[in-house]
Amino acid sequence: MKTSVSFNSKISESVQYLTQRLRSYPAVCLLVRNGTLDLNYIGAIHQKIPISDIPHCYEIPQNNEVCLYEVTIEGIPVLLYETPHTEIIPTSFLNELYPIHIIANLGIRCLLTIDQLSFLTNVSSKDSLIIKDHLNQTGIHVLKEFVNSQEYKEKMSKFSMNYSVELQNFCEQAFEKQKIESTKSVLLGISSTETTSNAERNLYESWNVGCIGNIQVLEAILARYYSMHICTIVIQKNHSSTKDSTMLHERRQHLYGIINFILPNIYQFLATTSNEIS
């Protein structure tokens, strides 16, 4: 991937720092938003690395709240990336997405994302979606600032944005094992999820879109460009100021069970597949 010398240099310095810090070589990054999981129960946390400690991450908004964790889940080494961001603005998206560049250049082969988003459709008892595809309506070209145009055209001619079907199947099996309903759906990326009109929402629903976000789509595009496999689970965002603690506890327990089930399957899948995008 051809980028500017300065950008490549920054990534190399960030990766070198993390390589020296990490004790293992994880193949999967688990990306979660603050409050989605209780990290005290996710697995064995070996170390916490504030993003502000990593070179060239000082421009990331609210970087004091963004952390990487080296963890072991079900005996499997995982890099856990916890961030509070669910919104992105055009003037800061390069900084917001910088950790994805680092993660990809560390040799991570799969990005497993668990997020809380607003649902567009009535999913009745289902409050969990497995993302099978997305629509990028953010107006942001996530690659144009650092990708050589000719190289971009050449790679995109054989590039597939498809989310990994095998990983979607692992998620379905995990939900079935937990005895909870889920469905596959499409994620819509828009510039702002808070200012959509009723007309816009009606239009989006006619596209068979299940949920809306923005940075989630851009993260997926960037990860796929780096040939990473994508596995995305979305749970219904709670808009009220309070949430029943029993429901929250049950949701988290379900997510722990899902993570514990799919991680060994993901590693087995990665062991039998290449990094090439098909």
C-alpha positions as CSV (number, residue, x, y, z in Angstrom):
1,M,0.0,0.0,0.0
2,K,1.6,3.3,-1.1
3,T,1.1,6.2,1.2
4,S,3.1,9.4,1.9
5,V,6.5,8.9,3.4
6,S,5.5,10.8,6.6
7,F,2.3,8.8,7.0
8,N,4.2,5.5,6.6
9,S,6.8,6.7,9.0
10,K,4.2,7.5,11.6
11,I,2.6,4.1,11.3
12,S,5.9,2.3,11.5
13,E,6.8,4.2,14.7
14,S,3.4,3.4,16.3
15,V,3.7,-0.3,15.3
16,Q,7.2,-0.5,16.6
17,Y,6.1,0.8,20.0
18,L,3.3,-1.7,20.3
19,T,5.4,-4.6,19.1
20,Q,7.8,-3.9,22.0
21,R,4.9,-3.6,24.4
22,L,2.9,-6.6,23.4
23,R,3.8,-10.1,24.8
24,S,1.8,-12.1,22.3
25,Y,1.0,-12.0,18.5
26,P,-2.8,-11.9,18.3
27,A,-4.5,-12.5,14.9
28,V,-7.8,-11.0,16.0
29,C,-8.7,-7.5,17.2
30,L,-12.0,-7.2,19.2
31,L,-13.3,-3.6,18.9
32,V,-16.0,-2.6,21.4
33,R,-17.5,0.7,22.4
34,N,-17.4,1.9,26.0
35,G,-20.2,0.3,28.0
36,T,-21.0,-2.5,25.6
37,L,-19.1,-5.1,27.7
38,D,-17.8,-5.2,31.2
39,L,-14.1,-5.8,30.6
40,N,-13.7,-7.3,34.1
41,Y,-15.4,-10.4,32.7
42,I,-14.2,-10.5,29.2
43,G,-11.1,-12.6,29.9
44,A,-7.6,-12.3,31.4
45,I,-6.4,-8.7,30.8
46,H,-2.6,-8.7,30.8
47,Q,-2.0,-5.0,30.2
48,K,-3.8,-1.8,29.4
49,I,-2.2,0.5,26.8
50,P,-3.8,4.0,26.7
51,I,-3.9,5.2,23.1
52,S,-2.2,8.4,24.3
53,D,0.9,6.4,25.0
54,I,1.3,5.3,21.4
55,P,3.3,7.7,19.2
56,H,1.3,9.9,16.8
57,C,-2.0,9.2,18.6
58,Y,-2.2,12.5,20.4
59,E,-4.5,14.0,17.9
60,I,-7.2,11.4,18.4
61,P,-10.3,13.2,20.0
62,Q,-10.8,12.1,23.6
63,N,-7.7,9.9,23.4
64,N,-7.6,9.6,27.2
65,E,-10.7,7.4,26.9
66,V,-9.4,5.2,24.1
67,C,-7.4,2.1,25.1
68,L,-5.9,-1.1,23.8
69,Y,-5.8,-4.2,26.0
70,E,-3.7,-7.3,25.6
71,V,-6.1,-10.1,26.7
72,T,-6.6,-13.8,26.6
73,I,-10.1,-15.1,25.9
74,E,-10.7,-18.9,26.0
75,G,-6.9,-19.3,25.9
76,I,-6.7,-17.2,22.7
77,P,-4.6,-14.0,22.5
78,V,-6.7,-11.0,21.5
79,L,-6.0,-7.3,21.0
80,L,-9.0,-5.5,22.5
81,Y,-9.6,-2.0,21.3
82,E,-12.1,0.0,23.4
83,T,-13.2,3.4,22.2
84,P,-16.1,5.7,23.1
85,H,-16.6,7.0,19.6
86,T,-19.8,6.3,17.6
87,E,-19.8,9.5,15.6
88,I,-17.3,10.8,13.1
89,I,-16.9,14.2,11.4
90,P,-15.2,14.8,8.1
91,T,-12.5,17.1,9.6
92,S,-11.3,14.4,12.1
93,F,-11.9,11.1,10.4
94,L,-8.2,10.5,9.6
95,N,-7.3,10.9,13.2
96,E,-10.3,8.8,14.4
97,L,-9.3,5.9,12.1
98,Y,-5.6,6.0,12.8
99,P,-5.7,3.1,15.3
100,I,-7.1,0.9,12.5
101,H,-3.9,1.5,10.5
102,I,-1.8,0.5,13.4
103,I,-3.9,-2.6,14.1
104,A,-3.7,-3.7,10.5
105,N,0.1,-3.2,10.3
106,L,0.6,-5.2,13.4
107,G,-0.5,-8.2,11.4
108,I,-4.0,-8.5,12.8
109,R,-6.0,-10.5,10.3
110,C,-9.6,-10.2,11.6
111,L,-11.5,-7.3,13.0
112,L,-14.4,-8.4,15.3
113,T,-16.6,-5.5,16.1
114,I,-19.4,-5.4,18.7
115,D,-21.3,-2.1,18.8
116,Q,-24.5,-0.4,20.0
117,L,-26.4,1.4,17.2
118,S,-29.8,2.8,16.4
119,F,-32.1,0.3,14.7
120,L,-34.2,1.5,11.8
121,T,-36.6,-1.4,11.5
122,N,-38.9,-3.1,13.9
123,V,-37.0,-6.3,14.9
124,S,-39.6,-7.3,17.6
125,S,-37.8,-9.5,20.1
126,K,-34.5,-9.4,18.2
127,D,-32.1,-6.8,19.5
128,S,-29.1,-8.2,17.8
129,L,-28.0,-8.0,14.2
130,I,-25.2,-9.7,12.3
131,I,-23.9,-7.3,9.6
132,K,-23.6,-8.8,6.2
133,D,-23.0,-5.7,4.2
134,H,-23.1,-1.9,4.4
135,L,-24.0,1.3,2.5
136,N,-21.6,4.2,2.7
137,Q,-23.6,7.4,2.6
138,T,-21.3,9.5,4.8
139,G,-19.8,11.4,1.9
140,I,-16.4,10.5,3.2
141,H,-13.9,8.7,1.0
142,V,-11.9,7.1,3.7
143,L,-8.9,6.2,1.5
144,K,-8.4,9.2,-0.8
145,E,-6.1,11.2,1.6
146,F,-3.4,8.6,1.8
147,V,-3.7,6.2,-1.1
148,N,-2.0,6.7,-4.5
149,S,-4.8,7.1,-7.0
150,Q,-3.4,4.6,-9.5
151,E,-2.7,2.0,-6.9
152,Y,-6.2,2.5,-5.5
153,K,-7.7,1.9,-8.9
154,E,-5.7,-1.2,-9.5
155,K,-6.5,-2.7,-6.1
156,M,-10.2,-1.8,-6.3
157,S,-10.5,-3.5,-9.7
158,K,-10.1,-6.9,-7.8
159,F,-11.4,-5.7,-4.4
160,S,-14.4,-7.2,-2.6
161,M,-16.1,-5.3,0.2
162,N,-18.0,-8.5,1.2
163,Y,-18.2,-9.3,4.9
164,S,-16.8,-12.7,5.6
165,V,-19.7,-15.2,5.2
166,E,-17.9,-17.9,7.2
167,L,-17.7,-15.5,10.2
168,Q,-21.3,-14.6,9.8
169,N,-22.2,-18.2,10.1
170,F,-20.1,-18.5,13.3
171,C,-22.1,-15.7,14.7
172,E,-25.4,-17.3,13.8
173,Q,-24.3,-20.5,15.5
174,A,-23.3,-18.6,18.6
175,F,-26.7,-16.9,18.8
176,E,-28.4,-20.2,18.4
177,K,-26.3,-21.7,21.2
178,Q,-27.3,-18.8,23.4
179,K,-30.9,-19.4,22.5
180,I,-31.5,-15.8,21.4
181,E,-32.9,-14.5,18.1
182,S,-30.8,-12.6,15.6
183,T,-30.9,-11.7,12.0
184,K,-28.5,-10.7,9.2
185,S,-28.8,-7.1,8.1
186,V,-27.3,-4.1,6.3
187,L,-25.5,-1.3,8.1
188,L,-26.1,2.2,6.7
189,G,-23.3,4.8,7.2
190,I,-24.6,8.4,7.3
191,S,-22.9,11.7,8.3
192,S,-25.1,12.1,11.4
193,T,-27.4,9.6,13.0
194,E,-29.0,12.2,15.3
195,T,-30.5,14.6,12.7
196,T,-32.3,12.2,10.3
197,S,-35.7,13.3,9.2
198,N,-38.7,11.0,9.0
199,A,-38.5,11.1,5.2
200,E,-34.9,10.0,5.4
201,R,-35.7,7.2,7.8
202,N,-38.5,6.0,5.5
203,L,-36.2,6.0,2.5
204,Y,-33.5,4.1,4.4
205,E,-36.0,1.5,5.6
206,S,-37.1,1.0,2.0
207,W,-33.4,0.0,1.3
208,N,-33.8,-2.9,3.8
209,V,-31.3,-1.3,6.1
210,G,-31.4,-2.5,9.7
211,C,-29.3,0.0,11.6
212,I,-27.4,3.3,11.1
213,G,-24.0,4.4,12.2
214,N,-21.0,6.1,10.4
215,I,-17.6,5.4,11.8
216,Q,-18.5,1.7,11.8
217,V,-18.7,1.7,8.0
218,L,-15.5,3.6,7.5
219,E,-13.7,1.2,9.9
220,A,-14.9,-1.7,7.8
221,I,-13.8,-0.1,4.5
222,L,-10.3,0.6,5.9
223,A,-10.0,-2.9,7.4
224,R,-11.0,-4.6,4.2
225,Y,-8.6,-2.5,2.2
226,Y,-5.9,-4.0,4.5
227,S,-7.3,-7.4,3.6
228,M,-8.6,-8.0,7.1
229,H,-11.6,-10.2,7.6
230,I,-14.7,-8.4,9.0
231,C,-17.1,-9.8,11.6
232,T,-19.6,-7.2,13.0
233,I,-22.4,-7.7,15.6
234,V,-24.7,-4.8,16.4
235,I,-27.0,-4.6,19.4
236,Q,-30.0,-2.3,19.9
237,K,-28.9,1.1,21.2
238,N,-30.7,2.1,24.4
239,H,-32.0,5.7,24.1
240,S,-33.4,6.0,27.6
241,S,-31.4,7.4,30.4
242,T,-31.7,4.3,32.4
243,K,-31.8,0.6,31.5
244,D,-33.0,-2.3,33.6
245,S,-29.9,-3.8,35.3
246,T,-31.1,-7.4,34.8
247,M,-31.5,-6.8,31.1
248,L,-28.1,-5.2,30.8
249,H,-26.6,-8.1,32.7
250,E,-28.3,-10.7,30.5
251,R,-27.2,-8.9,27.3
252,R,-23.6,-8.9,28.5
253,Q,-23.7,-12.5,29.4
254,H,-25.0,-13.4,25.9
255,L,-22.2,-11.4,24.4
256,Y,-19.6,-13.1,26.5
257,G,-21.0,-16.5,25.4
258,I,-21.0,-15.4,21.7
259,I,-17.4,-14.1,21.9
260,N,-16.2,-17.3,23.6
261,F,-17.9,-19.4,21.0
262,I,-16.8,-17.6,17.8
263,L,-13.1,-16.8,18.7
264,P,-11.9,-20.4,18.5
265,N,-13.8,-20.8,15.2
266,I,-12.3,-17.6,13.8
267,Y,-8.8,-18.8,14.6
268,Q,-9.5,-22.1,13.0
269,F,-10.8,-20.3,9.9
270,L,-7.8,-18.0,9.8
271,A,-5.5,-21.0,10.0
272,T,-7.0,-22.4,6.8
273,T,-7.4,-19.3,4.7
274,S,-5.1,-16.7,3.1
275,N,-5.0,-12.9,3.6
276,E,-5.9,-12.3,0.0
277,I,-9.2,-10.4,-0.7
278,S,-11.3,-12.4,-3.1
